[in-house]
């Protein structure tokens, strides 16, 4: 399957901002909802955010609410995750995942390989 | 929000049945999904809506949900099934907010 491709990760000092991007070639064919999920080093998966297929509905985990903003640019089939006020606890691999939708549930179907964010001084 | 509970590790000899549980009251009302993550790789969906298997996933993978406990069963586990397994569900009040279990390391 064609995977989404994430970019934009890097090393950022505490308190800084970063924008991640996710390009999904399949999105141009049919518009999907998209999730961001992160994984801190040596830790489990943490769901971060979801944007609906039309970009009008956005949902966030409590841990990032008010600091992260998800958006989509239909002209470039790109999903963005704007991250502000970053702390060391935000250090993780950030995965973009195409969403499936069934029986009123959104769930991650096809995942990208991830981009690494390191918050460090 | 809550986090479903998974055992940290499960170990089985090759060819035996591995069972990984995911516990939480919300599972009585919500579907469970299971993801396999091999070292250094992105997660892979292996079970959705409690018991459905995506195309391409071997038949030895099966899921069930008894109400507050969802179970991933791998019948005749293979060495290549060794991985971390995460259950996923949604917030009890909101189908749009997701939550993962802590993950289970399966050793075969």
Interface residues (C-beta under 8 A of the other chain):
Chain A: X3 X35 X37 X44 X45 X46 X47 X50 X57 X59 X60 X61 X62 X95 X100 X102 X103 X104 X105 X106 X107 X108 X109 X111 X112 X113 X114
Chain B: X1 X30 X31 X33 X35 X37 X41 X42 X43 X44 X45 X48 X49 X54 X84 X86 X88 X90 X94 X95 X96 X97 X98 X99 X100 X101 X102 X103
